[in-house]
Amino acid sequence: MMTNIDKNYKLECIEKADELGNLMKESEASIRLADAKAAFENDADAKRAYDEYNEFQEHFKIAAASGFMTQSGYEETLGKLVEMEIDLKNRLVVREYLQADSDYSKFANAIISKLKKSFGISDGGSSGCGGCGCGGKK
């Protein structure tokens, strides 16, 4: 049974989480990410190239996994995929968006790491670990 003290403490923790979320949203990293994302979303040519790259990459994965792709077909398709990736990264709006996303992820991960440490939880896993419990040792 939850006491009034427990309920008040829980509400206070939730309020602090809201405050943290608002601080993160107001951070330079978050604002830069939002601006870079808006610029990317408003660049029809960059979005088209990005969508084409993702679609081509997905088809490549399926074809490669099927086992029916020849070595030369694999190399040719991989070469095309690399060309498309280079084209994307040569676009300023894409580079800025990817950099802003990376910077925001580092910022958010630093906060998450600090929270984990305050709970005594080790950050022994790999970055990007989905919390499966493997400790990043898969």
ZADREN-812675 format. One record per residue (C-alpha): residue number from 1; residue in one letter; x, y, z. Coordinates in steps of 0.1 Angstrom, whole numbers. Example, Ala and Ser with C-alpha at 12.3 -4.5 7.8 and 13.67 -1.06 7.14 Angstrom:
ZADREN-812675
+-----+------+-------+-------+-------+
| pos | code |     u |     v |     w |
+-----+------+-------+-------+-------+
|   1 |    A |   123 |   -45 |    78 |
|   2 |    S |   137 |   -11 |    71 |
+-----+------+-------+-------+-------+
END
This chain:
ZADREN-812675
+-----+------+-------+-------+-------+
| pos | code |     u |     v |     w |
+-----+------+-------+-------+-------+
|   1 |    M |     0 |     0 |     0 |
|   2 |    M |    13 |    34 |   -10 |
|   3 |    T |    14 |    60 |    17 |
|   4 |    N |     9 |    98 |    11 |
|   5 |    I |    46 |   102 |    16 |
|   6 |    D |    53 |    77 |   -12 |
|   7 |    K |    28 |    94 |   -35 |
|   8 |    N |    42 |   128 |   -28 |
|   9 |    Y |    78 |   115 |   -34 |
|  10 |    K |    67 |    98 |   -66 |
|  11 |    L |    50 |   130 |   -78 |
|  12 |    E |    81 |   150 |   -70 |
|  13 |    C |   103 |   126 |   -90 |
|  14 |    I |    79 |   129 |  -120 |
|  15 |    E |    80 |   167 |  -117 |
|  16 |    K |   119 |   166 |  -117 |
|  17 |    A |   118 |   143 |  -147 |
|  18 |    D |    96 |   168 |  -165 |
|  19 |    E |   120 |   196 |  -155 |
|  20 |    L |   149 |   176 |  -169 |
|  21 |    G |   131 |   169 |  -201 |
|  22 |    N |   123 |   206 |  -205 |
|  23 |    L |   160 |   215 |  -198 |
|  24 |    M |   171 |   190 |  -224 |
|  25 |    K |   146 |   204 |  -249 |
|  26 |    E |   159 |   239 |  -243 |
|  27 |    S |   195 |   229 |  -247 |
|  28 |    E |   217 |   241 |  -275 |
|  29 |    A |   221 |   205 |  -287 |
|  30 |    S |   183 |   200 |  -289 |
|  31 |    I |   177 |   233 |  -306 |
|  32 |    R |   204 |   227 |  -331 |
|  33 |    L |   190 |   192 |  -339 |
|  34 |    A |   155 |   206 |  -344 |
|  35 |    D |   168 |   233 |  -367 |
|  36 |    A |   189 |   208 |  -387 |
|  37 |    K |   160 |   184 |  -389 |
|  38 |    A |   137 |   212 |  -402 |
|  39 |    A |   163 |   222 |  -428 |
|  40 |    F |   166 |   186 |  -439 |
|  41 |    E |   128 |   181 |  -440 |
|  42 |    N |   125 |   213 |  -462 |
|  43 |    D |   151 |   202 |  -487 |
|  44 |    A |   131 |   180 |  -511 |
|  45 |    D |   162 |   170 |  -531 |
|  46 |    A |   181 |   158 |  -500 |
|  47 |    K |   150 |   140 |  -487 |
|  48 |    R |   145 |   123 |  -520 |
|  49 |    A |   182 |   112 |  -521 |
|  50 |    Y |   179 |   100 |  -485 |
|  51 |    D |   147 |    80 |  -492 |
|  52 |    E |   163 |    65 |  -523 |
|  53 |    Y |   194 |    55 |  -504 |
|  54 |    N |   173 |    38 |  -476 |
|  55 |    E |   152 |    20 |  -502 |
|  56 |    F |   183 |     8 |  -521 |
|  57 |    Q |   200 |    -2 |  -489 |
|  58 |    E |   170 |   -23 |  -478 |
|  59 |    H |   168 |   -40 |  -512 |
|  60 |    F |   205 |   -47 |  -510 |
|  61 |    K |   202 |   -63 |  -476 |
|  62 |    I |   174 |   -85 |  -488 |
|  63 |    A |   192 |   -95 |  -520 |
|  64 |    A |   225 |  -102 |  -501 |
|  65 |    A |   207 |  -123 |  -474 |
|  66 |    S |   188 |  -143 |  -501 |
|  67 |    G |   220 |  -160 |  -512 |
|  68 |    F |   211 |  -156 |  -549 |
|  69 |    M |   234 |  -126 |  -555 |
|  70 |    T |   266 |  -133 |  -573 |
|  71 |    Q |   299 |  -120 |  -560 |
|  72 |    S |   302 |   -95 |  -589 |
|  73 |    G |   265 |   -84 |  -583 |
|  74 |    Y |   272 |   -80 |  -546 |
|  75 |    E |   303 |   -59 |  -553 |
|  76 |    E |   285 |   -38 |  -580 |
|  77 |    T |   255 |   -32 |  -557 |
|  78 |    L |   277 |   -24 |  -527 |
|  79 |    G |   297 |     1 |  -548 |
|  80 |    K |   264 |    18 |  -559 |
|  81 |    L |   254 |    20 |  -522 |
|  82 |    V |   287 |    35 |  -512 |
|  83 |    E |   283 |    61 |  -540 |
|  84 |    M |   248 |    70 |  -528 |
|  85 |    E |   261 |    74 |  -492 |
|  86 |    I |   290 |    96 |  -503 |
|  87 |    D |   265 |   117 |  -523 |
|  88 |    L |   243 |   121 |  -492 |
|  89 |    K |   273 |   130 |  -469 |
|  90 |    N |   284 |   156 |  -495 |
|  91 |    R |   252 |   175 |  -490 |
|  92 |    L |   256 |   202 |  -463 |
|  93 |    V |   221 |   199 |  -450 |
|  94 |    V |   226 |   161 |  -445 |
|  95 |    R |   260 |   165 |  -428 |
|  96 |    E |   246 |   192 |  -405 |
|  97 |    Y |   216 |   170 |  -396 |
|  98 |    L |   238 |   139 |  -389 |
|  99 |    Q |   263 |   159 |  -368 |
| 100 |    A |   235 |   176 |  -348 |
| 101 |    D |   219 |   141 |  -343 |
| 102 |    S |   252 |   127 |  -331 |
| 103 |    D |   259 |   156 |  -308 |
| 104 |    Y |   224 |   153 |  -293 |
| 105 |    S |   228 |   116 |  -288 |
| 106 |    K |   261 |   122 |  -269 |
| 107 |    F |   244 |   148 |  -248 |
| 108 |    A |   214 |   126 |  -240 |
| 109 |    N |   237 |    95 |  -233 |
| 110 |    A |   258 |   116 |  -209 |
| 111 |    I |   226 |   124 |  -189 |
| 112 |    I |   215 |    88 |  -190 |
| 113 |    S |   249 |    77 |  -178 |
| 114 |    K |   248 |   101 |  -150 |
| 115 |    L |   213 |    89 |  -139 |
| 116 |    K |   225 |    53 |  -141 |
| 117 |    K |   255 |    61 |  -119 |
| 118 |    S |   232 |    78 |   -93 |
| 119 |    F |   213 |    45 |   -91 |
| 120 |    G |   245 |    25 |   -89 |
| 121 |    I |   240 |    10 |  -124 |
| 122 |    S |   272 |     4 |  -143 |
| 123 |    D |   275 |    16 |  -179 |
| 124 |    G |   295 |   -16 |  -188 |
| 125 |    G |   275 |   -23 |  -220 |
| 126 |    S |   282 |   -11 |  -255 |
| 127 |    S |   267 |    22 |  -266 |
| 128 |    G |   234 |    17 |  -282 |
| 129 |    C |   228 |   -15 |  -261 |
| 130 |    G |   191 |   -21 |  -259 |
| 131 |    G |   192 |   -32 |  -223 |
| 132 |    C |   189 |   -69 |  -231 |
| 133 |    G |   211 |   -77 |  -201 |
| 134 |    C |   240 |   -89 |  -222 |
| 135 |    G |   263 |   -61 |  -208 |
| 136 |    G |   273 |   -54 |  -244 |
| 137 |    K |   290 |   -88 |  -247 |
| 138 |    K |   269 |  -104 |  -275 |
+-----+------+-------+-------+-------+
END
